[in-house]
């Protein structure tokens, strides 16, 4: 029996039952398949792909076309997961019409089940129009990487009562506009708890404490693949970065010393066929007479 794809009703049911929602990012089919087989059936194709996959300095340069390719790969790799695609910077900011057109491409062309946009009150009208056009849309508040320069960099948001109330009111606005989920990034845990209790839609935390309905991490952070700065909220469950480097070093050494490939890694030509080949080459008229 073919399993059906996880849907919003199933995710909302988890919130209603108090069952936590694990979410990880994915950017390619093999990773998506592994995560789905591990039981993680809500996947985010984050614009973090810009940093961890495509080599950009931050998330801003990643394009619609790049995100569409990555999203389609994840959808193919995880046929039963609920796949959310991040809408990249300036793909939903110019006009409502363009936001609907780009959001629709993620659903129709790449096969995503939902899209995610960053921002509070100023994007509520856009989010509402996207939902009315049939595009399930996830909100994102707190630290919003696409506008981090306007927030004073990558830092915790909502630390004062005034700032916390603004985030709470934005969360209410996004829910009223039709958001199907809300990502809370780098906000104090008490604020995230308050928002989670206030909203009927699931909240997904990243650096927002334990009280959200679910948690998300960048898969490369979770696997210990990335190098450089590691945010406080990251927990590395593996050290694949070091293991990959060690494997590559062993491969290089064996190639240099000639121990790889060995006989077990090749394909033999039977002796009889080998002799026939040599005989033909010895009598090849284009080579002239052989001695």
Backbone bond lengths (Angstrom), bond angles and torsions (degrees), N, CA, C in turn:
res aa  C-N    CA-C-N  psi(-1)  N-CA   C-N-CA  omega(-1)  CA-C   N-CA-C  phi
1 X - - - 1.468 - - 1.530 109.29 -
2 X 1.313 116.80 130.10 1.453 122.24 -179.14 1.529 109.15 -79.85
3 X 1.328 116.16 126.48 1.458 120.49 177.78 1.515 110.05 -73.30
4 X 1.327 116.18 140.34 1.465 118.77 177.43 1.520 109.86 -83.16
5 X 1.293 114.76 160.99 1.465 120.67 -178.62 1.538 110.06 -71.82
6 X 1.313 116.68 140.26 1.461 122.13 174.90 1.526 109.65 -56.79
7 X 1.333 116.10 136.70 1.464 119.23 -178.16 1.524 110.78 -124.39
8 X 1.319 115.17 176.66 1.460 120.39 -177.57 1.519 111.96 -62.74
9 X 1.319 117.65 -35.56 1.458 119.92 179.90 1.526 110.56 -59.66
10 X 1.332 116.25 -41.34 1.463 120.16 179.38 1.528 110.88 -66.36
11 X 1.322 117.03 -37.33 1.469 120.73 -179.58 1.526 110.28 -70.18
12 X 1.331 117.42 -42.58 1.465 120.67 176.80 1.527 110.86 -62.74
13 X 1.331 116.86 -35.89 1.464 120.29 178.88 1.520 110.96 -62.95
14 X 1.324 117.10 -34.47 1.465 120.14 178.74 1.526 110.47 -65.03
15 X 1.327 116.89 -41.67 1.468 119.46 176.68 1.516 110.17 -61.88
16 X 1.321 116.76 -44.84 1.465 120.75 -178.27 1.525 111.51 -60.74
17 X 1.338 117.13 -35.12 1.468 121.56 -178.96 1.524 112.78 -88.06
18 X 1.344 116.83 -3.26 1.452 119.69 -177.05 1.510 112.99 74.62
19 X 1.333 116.63 20.32 1.469 122.10 179.47 1.524 109.00 -89.89
20 X 1.318 116.89 125.25 1.460 121.18 -177.13 1.533 111.68 -65.92
21 X 1.331 115.35 153.82 1.465 122.43 -176.23 1.528 108.75 -115.82
22 X 1.342 118.84 103.27 1.469 120.12 175.92 1.529 110.19 -79.11
23 X 1.330 116.76 135.59 1.463 122.52 178.40 1.522 108.08 -137.58
24 X 1.320 116.08 139.22 1.459 121.26 174.33 1.517 108.79 -131.74
25 X 1.324 116.03 156.17 1.454 119.22 172.44 1.529 109.48 -78.95
26 X 1.314 115.58 155.04 1.471 122.53 173.62 1.513 107.40 -149.91
27 X 1.336 115.79 149.55 1.465 120.46 -175.51 1.527 112.85 -135.36
28 X 1.338 117.31 -1.43 1.460 120.32 -178.97 1.522 109.06 -150.41
29 X 1.324 116.11 164.56 1.459 120.97 -174.55 1.533 113.36 -66.84
30 X 1.341 120.89 -46.67 1.471 119.39 -178.79 1.522 113.20 -61.55
31 X 1.323 117.50 -40.67 1.460 120.31 177.86 1.518 110.57 -65.33
32 X 1.326 116.60 -44.78 1.461 120.71 178.86 1.529 110.90 -58.96
33 X 1.321 116.61 -41.65 1.464 120.33 179.05 1.528 110.93 -62.56
34 X 1.325 116.68 -44.83 1.465 120.54 -179.42 1.527 110.94 -63.30
35 X 1.326 117.28 -42.04 1.459 120.39 -178.97 1.523 110.69 -66.83
36 X 1.318 116.50 -41.97 1.462 120.22 178.43 1.528 110.81 -63.10
37 X 1.332 116.61 -43.12 1.464 120.15 179.11 1.527 111.44 -65.33
38 X 1.330 116.86 -25.12 1.467 121.08 176.92 1.530 111.71 -80.11
39 X 1.331 117.18 -4.70 1.449 120.86 178.35 1.511 114.95 99.04
40 X 1.334 117.77 1.88 1.473 121.33 177.13 1.522 107.02 -87.76
41 X 1.327 116.27 100.89 1.462 119.53 -171.96 1.522 113.54 -108.31
42 X 1.333 117.20 16.09 1.459 121.76 169.98 1.526 106.39 -125.31
43 X 1.321 116.64 113.77 1.458 122.42 -173.74 1.522 110.20 -120.62
44 X 1.321 115.08 139.09 1.469 121.80 177.77 1.521 109.76 -112.94
45 X 1.315 116.67 120.52 1.462 120.73 171.68 1.525 105.53 -86.32
46 X 1.326 115.30 85.42 1.453 120.41 -172.67 1.510 112.86 -75.45
47 X 1.346 115.15 152.90 1.463 117.65 172.42 1.524 110.54 -70.42
48 X 1.340 116.23 -2.51 1.463 121.62 168.79 1.523 111.36 -60.19
49 X 1.322 117.02 -14.70 1.467 120.63 172.07 1.522 110.81 -53.75
50 X 1.319 116.35 -30.35 1.463 120.30 178.74 1.520 110.76 -55.25
51 X 1.343 116.80 -44.65 1.460 121.46 -178.16 1.514 112.23 -81.52
52 X 1.349 116.09 -51.38 1.464 119.85 -166.00 1.526 113.83 -86.64
53 X 1.323 117.38 -16.90 1.463 120.64 -178.20 1.527 111.79 -117.95
54 X 1.317 117.31 -45.21 1.461 121.04 -170.31 1.520 113.97 -96.41
55 X 1.316 118.41 -8.02 1.457 120.94 173.12 1.512 115.96 83.50
56 X 1.336 118.31 11.84 1.457 120.20 176.17 1.530 110.23 -74.60
57 X 1.325 115.74 160.86 1.468 120.67 -179.07 1.526 111.52 -71.85
58 X 1.331 117.10 -35.89 1.466 121.63 177.79 1.519 108.30 -145.42
59 X 1.334 116.98 -170.01 1.464 120.12 -173.59 1.524 113.75 -81.76
60 X 1.317 117.51 -13.14 1.468 119.55 -169.59 1.528 114.82 -64.34
61 X 1.332 121.51 -37.45 1.466 119.36 -174.04 1.522 115.18 -74.58
62 X 1.319 119.36 -18.62 1.463 119.54 -172.80 1.531 109.91 -61.85
63 X 1.328 116.08 139.11 1.466 121.33 -171.95 1.527 112.04 -102.79
64 X 1.315 114.70 166.97 1.463 120.55 173.45 1.518 110.74 -57.06
65 X 1.337 116.89 -46.25 1.463 119.93 -175.79 1.529 111.00 -62.65
66 X 1.330 116.73 -40.58 1.467 119.51 178.19 1.524 110.90 -65.15
67 X 1.323 117.32 -43.53 1.457 120.89 -179.28 1.531 111.87 -67.45
68 X 1.319 116.97 -33.76 1.468 119.82 177.82 1.525 110.90 -65.81
69 X 1.331 117.13 -42.38 1.464 120.76 179.21 1.522 110.36 -62.54
70 X 1.338 116.96 -45.94 1.457 120.99 -178.79 1.531 111.11 -65.22
71 X 1.324 116.24 -41.23 1.468 119.98 -179.39 1.520 111.29 -64.25
72 X 1.310 117.16 -44.62 1.467 120.48 179.41 1.525 110.88 -61.03
73 X 1.328 117.29 -37.67 1.464 120.83 178.57 1.521 110.72 -64.10
74 X 1.327 117.19 -43.09 1.470 121.09 179.46 1.524 110.76 -65.06
75 X 1.318 116.98 -42.23 1.470 120.83 179.08 1.526 110.21 -60.81
76 X 1.324 117.18 -41.42 1.469 119.86 178.75 1.525 111.23 -68.01
77 X 1.333 116.82 -35.82 1.458 119.85 -176.81 1.508 113.94 -76.91
78 X 1.324 117.35 -24.37 1.469 121.05 -177.13 1.525 109.43 -127.87
79 X 1.321 117.03 80.66 1.469 120.48 -171.45 1.521 115.04 -70.59
80 X 1.335 119.32 -9.12 1.459 119.50 178.38 1.530 112.50 -117.64
81 X 1.325 117.83 3.69 1.466 120.64 -178.36 1.526 110.92 -86.66
82 X 1.321 115.10 154.65 1.459 122.10 171.08 1.522 106.61 -87.23
83 X 1.317 117.28 112.85 1.468 122.30 -172.08 1.529 109.75 -106.34
84 X 1.328 114.53 123.60 1.469 121.93 178.12 1.520 108.53 -108.86
85 X 1.313 117.14 131.58 1.467 121.76 -179.96 1.520 109.96 -107.08
86 X 1.318 116.33 128.63 1.461 121.27 173.48 1.524 109.65 -71.79
87 X 1.319 116.67 129.57 1.458 119.83 172.47 1.522 108.63 -83.68
88 X 1.335 118.18 122.47 1.466 120.37 -173.76 1.519 112.88 -70.12
89 X 1.309 113.87 165.74 1.470 122.13 179.80 1.526 111.01 -52.43
90 X 1.327 115.41 131.83 1.460 125.88 178.51 1.528 113.74 72.61
91 X 1.324 117.86 8.64 1.469 119.04 175.67 1.524 111.71 -87.46
92 X 1.346 117.08 -13.66 1.471 120.93 179.51 1.531 112.48 -132.50
93 X 1.330 117.10 2.52 1.458 121.15 -172.54 1.531 114.45 -92.42
94 X 1.330 116.94 -23.74 1.467 119.85 -171.80 1.521 111.80 -74.06
95 X 1.330 116.66 -45.84 1.461 121.10 -179.27 1.518 109.28 -159.31
96 X 1.311 115.47 158.59 1.460 120.39 177.10 1.522 110.18 -63.31
97 X 1.332 116.44 -40.00 1.464 120.24 -179.21 1.529 111.01 -60.63
98 X 1.330 116.14 -42.83 1.454 119.26 -179.68 1.524 111.04 -69.70
99 X 1.324 116.95 -35.93 1.465 120.73 177.40 1.523 110.62 -61.96
100 X 1.324 116.26 -43.31 1.471 119.94 178.95 1.521 110.51 -65.36
101 X 1.331 116.36 -43.48 1.460 120.15 -179.56 1.535 110.75 -61.94
102 X 1.319 117.37 -46.55 1.462 120.46 -178.67 1.526 111.92 -70.32
103 X 1.324 116.44 -41.62 1.455 119.10 176.74 1.515 111.80 -61.30
104 X 1.326 115.29 -40.12 1.462 119.54 178.27 1.511 112.94 -62.97
105 X 1.318 117.72 -32.26 1.470 120.28 178.44 1.531 111.24 -65.13
106 X 1.332 116.25 -37.74 1.465 118.43 178.00 1.530 111.11 -63.46
107 X 1.321 116.58 -37.75 1.469 120.18 -179.21 1.524 110.74 -76.63
108 X 1.326 116.96 -51.50 1.463 121.77 -173.30 1.518 113.44 -78.22
109 X 1.328 116.99 -43.10 1.463 121.46 -173.62 1.526 112.37 -88.17
110 X 1.334 116.74 -43.41 1.472 120.24 -175.81 1.517 112.81 -95.07
111 X 1.327 118.03 -17.80 1.466 120.31 176.65 1.513 115.08 86.34
112 X 1.345 118.08 15.03 1.466 120.43 178.69 1.527 110.40 -67.04
113 X 1.342 115.53 156.83 1.460 120.38 176.95 1.528 111.76 -93.12
114 X 1.330 117.51 -18.20 1.461 121.72 179.04 1.519 108.18 -160.80
115 X 1.326 115.63 165.82 1.466 121.63 173.41 1.524 107.84 -123.40
116 X 1.328 115.74 164.71 1.469 121.05 178.47 1.520 109.71 -128.71
117 X 1.336 115.86 136.31 1.456 120.89 175.48 1.527 108.65 -126.66
118 X 1.333 115.98 150.47 1.455 121.61 -178.62 1.529 110.55 -97.61
119 X 1.332 114.80 146.62 1.455 119.31 172.63 1.509 113.24 122.82
120 X 1.346 115.21 163.21 1.447 121.98 -177.19 1.508 113.44 -103.73
121 X 1.344 115.56 -127.25 1.454 121.01 -174.73 1.509 115.73 -49.66
122 X 1.352 119.11 -43.25 1.467 119.69 -177.97 1.522 114.49 -61.14
123 X 1.337 118.44 -22.55 1.468 118.95 -179.91 1.525 112.23 -101.52
124 X 1.349 117.89 1.83 1.464 120.71 -176.29 1.527 111.61 -60.91
125 X 1.332 116.51 -41.15 1.468 119.68 -179.58 1.527 110.37 -65.55
126 X 1.329 116.50 -40.79 1.465 120.44 177.69 1.517 110.43 -63.50
127 X 1.332 116.99 -46.33 1.468 120.89 179.57 1.526 110.37 -58.87
128 X 1.323 116.67 -44.07 1.465 120.46 -179.26 1.528 111.11 -61.23
129 X 1.322 115.84 -42.91 1.463 119.33 179.47 1.524 111.21 -65.11
130 X 1.314 117.62 -37.99 1.464 121.12 178.51 1.521 110.48 -64.59
131 X 1.329 116.31 -44.01 1.470 120.00 179.06 1.526 110.18 -63.46
132 X 1.322 116.96 -42.50 1.464 120.46 179.11 1.525 111.71 -63.88
133 X 1.348 116.07 -25.52 1.464 120.57 177.04 1.534 111.87 -82.93
134 X 1.325 117.05 -0.50 1.460 120.38 177.05 1.515 114.42 94.64
135 X 1.334 117.39 20.31 1.465 121.44 -178.09 1.526 108.92 -109.60
136 X 1.335 119.04 103.59 1.467 119.99 176.57 1.523 109.39 -57.93
137 X 1.339 116.34 129.42 1.464 120.37 -170.99 1.521 110.99 -131.16
138 X 1.323 114.60 131.21 1.463 123.40 178.79 1.519 108.39 -99.74
139 X 1.329 117.41 137.73 1.452 121.55 176.06 1.520 111.56 -92.04
140 X 1.330 116.10 168.57 1.471 121.53 -177.72 1.525 107.55 -150.60
141 X 1.350 115.80 116.19 1.461 121.62 -178.08 1.525 110.62 -126.37
142 X 1.342 115.06 169.63 1.457 121.41 -177.17 1.511 108.85 93.99
143 X 1.327 115.56 -128.35 1.462 119.65 172.94 1.521 107.95 -75.64
144 X 1.309 115.70 115.23 1.465 121.39 178.50 1.528 107.29 -111.21
145 X 1.339 117.67 102.71 1.466 120.85 -171.63 1.525 114.71 -55.38
146 X 1.334 117.62 -31.47 1.462 119.26 -178.58 1.526 112.21 -66.28
147 X 1.334 116.81 -24.08 1.466 120.51 179.35 1.524 110.72 -121.35
148 X 1.331 116.64 28.10 1.468 120.51 -178.34 1.520 112.01 -59.68
149 X 1.332 117.60 -32.02 1.465 120.53 -179.83 1.531 111.61 -62.65
150 X 1.334 116.38 -30.24 1.458 120.92 178.73 1.526 111.83 -81.37
151 X 1.335 116.30 -15.30 1.462 121.15 -178.32 1.521 112.21 -98.70
152 X 1.325 116.10 3.88 1.458 119.28 -178.97 1.510 113.49 85.37
153 X 1.326 116.23 21.11 1.455 120.19 179.18 1.518 112.25 103.05
154 X 1.322 114.81 -170.77 1.461 121.09 -177.59 1.529 108.36 -85.24
155 X 1.326 115.92 93.66 1.456 120.25 -178.03 1.530 110.24 -145.25
156 X 1.314 115.43 163.01 1.461 121.41 -179.37 1.522 109.70 -62.32
157 X 1.324 116.14 138.42 1.460 122.61 179.54 1.536 110.08 -111.24
158 X 1.327 115.55 153.76 1.466 119.89 175.80 1.515 114.34 79.92
159 X 1.325 118.31 30.55 1.464 120.83 -175.74 1.531 112.63 -83.52
160 X 1.318 118.24 -20.23 1.461 120.93 175.28 1.524 108.90 -100.76
161 X 1.332 116.01 162.59 1.468 119.73 179.88 1.527 110.86 -60.82
162 X 1.342 116.39 -40.99 1.473 119.78 -179.70 1.523 110.79 -64.01
163 X 1.338 116.39 -47.31 1.460 120.05 -178.66 1.523 111.27 -65.57
164 X 1.332 116.01 -38.13 1.464 120.05 179.26 1.523 110.44 -64.91
165 X 1.330 116.43 -41.33 1.469 119.14 179.62 1.522 111.08 -65.03
166 X 1.328 117.44 -37.59 1.471 119.67 178.08 1.525 110.66 -61.49
167 X 1.322 116.97 -42.51 1.469 119.91 179.49 1.526 110.03 -65.62
168 X 1.329 117.12 -41.45 1.466 120.48 177.88 1.521 110.65 -61.00
169 X 1.335 117.67 -45.86 1.476 120.29 -179.87 1.524 110.81 -65.42
170 X 1.326 117.08 -37.40 1.469 119.35 175.87 1.527 110.97 -63.53
171 X 1.323 116.61 -39.69 1.464 120.32 178.20 1.528 110.50 -60.67
172 X 1.317 116.25 -42.30 1.468 120.32 178.05 1.522 111.06 -65.02
173 X 1.334 116.71 -39.19 1.462 120.50 178.09 1.528 111.53 -63.23
174 X 1.325 116.68 -43.14 1.463 120.22 -178.74 1.530 110.78 -67.04
175 X 1.323 116.61 -39.44 1.468 118.28 176.81 1.524 110.40 -63.41
176 X 1.329 116.72 -44.84 1.464 120.24 179.30 1.521 111.59 -62.86
177 X 1.339 116.88 -30.33 1.465 120.78 178.96 1.524 112.21 -75.66
178 X 1.337 117.22 -13.50 1.460 119.79 176.09 1.508 115.44 114.22
179 X 1.337 118.43 10.09 1.469 119.95 177.98 1.523 109.85 -57.05
180 X 1.335 116.09 139.61 1.468 120.18 -178.12 1.518 112.37 -94.23
181 X 1.321 117.64 -16.35 1.459 124.44 175.17 1.513 107.54 -156.37
182 X 1.346 114.91 167.57 1.449 118.97 179.08 1.522 109.50 -140.89
183 X 1.342 116.18 122.45 1.464 121.44 173.33 1.522 108.30 -88.36
184 X 1.335 115.95 130.50 1.461 122.31 175.76 1.515 108.05 -114.85
185 X 1.330 116.60 115.32 1.463 120.62 -175.55 1.518 110.82 -115.77
186 X 1.332 115.49 127.65 1.470 122.76 174.37 1.523 111.85 53.12
187 X 1.325 115.62 57.20 1.457 121.02 171.68 1.528 107.67 -124.60
188 X 1.330 118.83 155.60 1.462 120.78 179.13 1.529 112.25 -58.59
189 X 1.320 116.17 146.14 1.459 120.29 -174.17 1.528 112.52 -62.31
190 X 1.331 117.99 -35.15 1.470 119.45 179.70 1.526 111.75 -67.91
191 X 1.326 116.11 -35.31 1.464 119.36 176.45 1.529 110.06 -66.99
192 X 1.340 116.65 -44.68 1.461 119.99 178.69 1.525 111.15 -61.25
193 X 1.318 116.50 -38.42 1.471 120.06 177.98 1.519 110.78 -63.92
194 X 1.329 116.75 -43.63 1.463 121.26 179.36 1.526 111.04 -61.96
195 X 1.320 116.82 -45.22 1.466 120.72 179.87 1.520 110.29 -64.14
196 X 1.318 117.10 -42.50 1.466 121.15 -179.03 1.522 111.15 -61.40
197 X 1.332 116.91 -39.56 1.468 120.50 178.03 1.523 111.52 -71.14
198 X 1.332 115.54 -32.00 1.462 120.51 -174.99 1.528 111.89 -75.65
199 X 1.320 117.19 -32.20 1.462 120.59 -172.49 1.521 111.49 -96.51
200 X 1.328 114.66 151.15 1.469 119.91 174.19 1.522 111.42 -91.00
201 X 1.349 117.27 -15.28 1.462 120.45 178.44 1.524 109.47 -88.36
202 X 1.352 118.75 153.67 1.463 120.83 -179.64 1.525 111.93 -66.86
203 X 1.320 115.55 141.56 1.460 122.01 172.80 1.525 108.59 -106.61
204 X 1.320 115.45 140.77 1.466 121.96 179.59 1.531 107.12 -121.15
205 X 1.315 116.94 120.92 1.444 120.78 -175.51 1.513 113.26 -98.91
206 X 1.327 114.81 147.16 1.464 122.09 167.84 1.527 105.56 -142.88
207 X 1.321 115.83 104.69 1.448 120.12 -171.45 1.513 111.50 70.70
208 X 1.339 117.07 34.05 1.462 121.91 -177.65 1.527 111.80 -127.48
209 X 1.312 117.14 18.10 1.454 120.37 176.32 1.523 113.44 83.37
210 X 1.344 115.94 -178.73 1.467 121.13 -170.56 1.519 115.54 -89.73
211 X 1.327 117.86 -1.22 1.465 119.01 -169.88 1.526 114.25 -93.73
212 X 1.328 118.32 -3.96 1.470 120.23 175.85 1.525 109.39 -68.00
213 X 1.332 115.10 162.77 1.469 119.56 179.20 1.523 111.82 -69.10
214 X 1.316 117.57 -25.55 1.459 121.28 179.40 1.506 110.47 -149.35
215 X 1.323 115.59 175.22 1.461 122.04 179.54 1.519 108.67 -135.16
216 X 1.339 116.05 145.79 1.455 121.33 176.87 1.522 108.84 -132.04
217 X 1.326 115.70 143.67 1.453 122.50 171.26 1.521 108.86 -134.54
218 X 1.317 115.79 153.98 1.462 120.85 170.26 1.521 107.10 -70.64
219 X 1.317 116.77 128.03 1.471 120.54 -171.66 1.525 111.50 -60.85
220 X 1.323 118.02 -34.67 1.458 120.31 178.69 1.533 111.13 -65.37
221 X 1.333 117.03 -36.89 1.464 120.53 174.79 1.525 110.26 -65.82
222 X 1.326 115.93 -45.40 1.454 121.08 -178.18 1.524 112.02 -61.12
223 X 1.341 116.34 -34.28 1.469 121.58 -178.00 1.527 112.72 -91.58
224 X 1.325 117.28 -2.97 1.459 119.57 179.61 1.515 113.19 69.99
225 X 1.342 116.89 35.68 1.463 120.97 -178.45 1.521 111.46 -92.42
226 X 1.296 117.99 -36.14 1.460 120.55 -175.72 1.518 111.10 -72.26
227 X 1.327 114.84 155.20 1.460 121.34 174.15 1.511 108.40 -119.28
228 X 1.334 116.43 164.70 1.446 120.10 179.76 1.514 111.30 94.59
229 X 1.350 116.76 -150.43 1.460 122.29 -174.91 1.521 111.64 -63.97
230 X 1.329 115.81 132.72 1.465 121.88 176.64 1.516 108.70 -118.63
231 X 1.341 119.11 118.43 1.461 120.76 179.92 1.531 111.84 -60.46
232 X 1.312 115.87 155.66 1.463 121.94 -178.60 1.522 111.93 -59.59
233 X 1.348 116.58 -33.80 1.460 119.20 -173.85 1.531 113.73 -78.86
234 X 1.322 117.68 -4.81 1.467 121.17 -177.26 1.524 110.44 -80.59
235 X 1.323 115.52 136.99 1.463 121.70 168.22 1.517 107.26 -121.86
236 X 1.325 116.23 120.32 1.469 120.83 177.87 1.528 108.25 -88.66
237 X 1.333 115.80 118.74 1.462 121.07 -179.48 1.527 111.81 -90.35
238 X 1.314 116.30 -8.29 1.460 121.94 179.05 1.527 108.39 -147.00
239 X 1.324 116.12 173.55 1.469 122.09 176.62 1.528 108.59 -126.97
240 X 1.324 115.48 53.03 1.458 119.40 -175.16 1.519 112.81 -66.34
241 X 1.324 117.18 -26.79 1.456 118.97 178.19 1.517 111.15 -60.02
242 X 1.317 117.46 -48.19 1.457 121.70 178.17 1.514 111.38 -66.36
243 X 1.315 116.22 -39.30 1.466 119.62 -179.06 1.528 110.89 -67.18
244 X 1.322 116.95 -37.82 1.465 119.97 176.28 1.524 110.92 -64.03
245 X 1.331 116.16 -43.97 1.467 120.08 179.94 1.527 110.67 -63.02
246 X 1.328 116.66 -43.12 1.462 120.10 179.59 1.529 111.32 -63.20
247 X 1.322 116.59 -41.23 1.467 120.20 178.87 1.525 110.50 -63.55
248 X 1.331 116.64 -42.16 1.464 120.32 179.72 1.529 111.00 -64.96
249 X 1.330 116.84 -37.16 1.461 120.13 177.84 1.534 111.10 -65.36
250 X 1.333 117.35 -39.65 1.467 120.62 178.87 1.520 110.78 -67.04
251 X 1.351 115.56 -41.61 1.464 120.10 177.52 1.528 110.50 -59.38
252 X 1.317 117.11 -48.11 1.464 121.46 -179.64 1.518 111.13 -58.79
253 X 1.327 116.42 -45.03 1.459 120.16 -178.17 1.526 111.02 -63.42
254 X 1.323 118.13 -42.12 1.458 121.38 -178.28 1.526 111.97 -69.14
255 X 1.329 117.05 -35.00 1.465 119.59 175.91 1.520 109.92 -66.48
256 X 1.321 116.81 -44.09 1.457 120.73 -178.56 1.521 112.03 -64.10
257 X 1.330 117.19 -37.20 1.469 120.10 -178.25 1.521 112.87 -87.87
258 X 1.340 116.54 -7.60 1.459 120.93 177.16 1.511 115.39 83.94
259 X 1.324 118.33 12.39 1.469 119.90 -179.91 1.523 113.13 -87.47
260 X 1.326 116.78 -10.98 1.469 121.05 172.88 1.523 108.30 -127.12
261 X 1.334 118.58 132.42 1.469 126.12 2.31 1.515 112.26 -83.71
262 X 1.339 115.37 152.01 1.449 121.05 174.67 1.514 110.94 -95.54
263 X 1.338 117.32 178.10 1.469 120.77 -179.74 1.529 112.95 -55.70
264 X 1.334 115.72 -32.70 1.474 119.62 -177.81 1.523 113.07 -71.88
265 X 1.332 117.22 -10.67 1.465 120.38 -178.48 1.527 112.40 -102.24
266 X 1.326 117.29 3.81 1.464 120.18 -176.56 1.518 112.57 -116.81
267 X 1.317 115.63 -175.53 1.458 123.48 -177.46 1.532 108.43 -127.43
268 X 1.328 116.25 122.90 1.463 121.18 -173.79 1.523 111.62 -85.64
269 X 1.325 115.31 144.23 1.462 122.12 169.90 1.522 107.02 -99.41
270 X 1.330 117.54 123.62 1.465 120.56 -177.66 1.525 110.43 -54.30
271 X 1.339 114.52 145.22 1.457 120.61 -176.24 1.525 111.51 -57.10
272 X 1.322 116.06 -41.23 1.467 119.27 -179.56 1.527 110.94 -62.08
273 X 1.334 117.15 -42.71 1.463 120.54 -179.75 1.523 110.50 -69.90
274 X 1.308 115.39 -34.11 1.453 119.62 177.93 1.532 110.66 -62.89
275 X 1.337 116.20 -45.28 1.460 120.42 179.23 1.525 111.23 -63.45
276 X 1.341 116.87 -40.04 1.464 120.17 178.66 1.534 110.42 -62.94
277 X 1.317 115.73 -40.21 1.467 119.68 179.20 1.521 110.52 -63.71
278 X 1.353 116.74 -45.34 1.455 120.03 -179.55 1.523 111.18 -64.06
279 X 1.349 116.58 -38.43 1.469 120.40 178.82 1.522 110.79 -62.86
280 X 1.308 116.59 -40.90 1.465 119.77 179.00 1.522 111.02 -65.86
281 X 1.328 115.68 -40.16 1.453 118.93 179.16 1.519 111.26 -66.36
282 X 1.356 116.83 -36.57 1.460 121.01 178.99 1.519 112.24 -65.30
283 X 1.350 117.74 -28.10 1.464 121.92 -178.80 1.522 112.59 -108.58
284 X 1.289 115.78 20.19 1.462 119.62 178.95 1.532 107.93 -68.22
285 X 1.362 118.27 116.10 1.469 121.20 -177.86 1.525 113.70 -58.77
286 X 1.335 116.24 -27.39 1.461 118.62 -179.69 1.510 111.19 -70.74
287 X 1.330 116.43 -19.81 1.471 120.05 179.48 1.513 112.71 -94.35
288 X 1.326 115.71 -6.31 1.440 118.86 -178.44 1.525 111.88 84.67
289 X 1.351 116.72 -175.09 1.460 121.28 -178.32 1.521 109.93 -72.17
290 X 1.326 114.29 142.56 1.470 120.14 175.41 1.492 108.74 -101.34
291 X 1.299 116.51 154.24 1.453 120.94 -178.95 1.519 110.95 -84.00
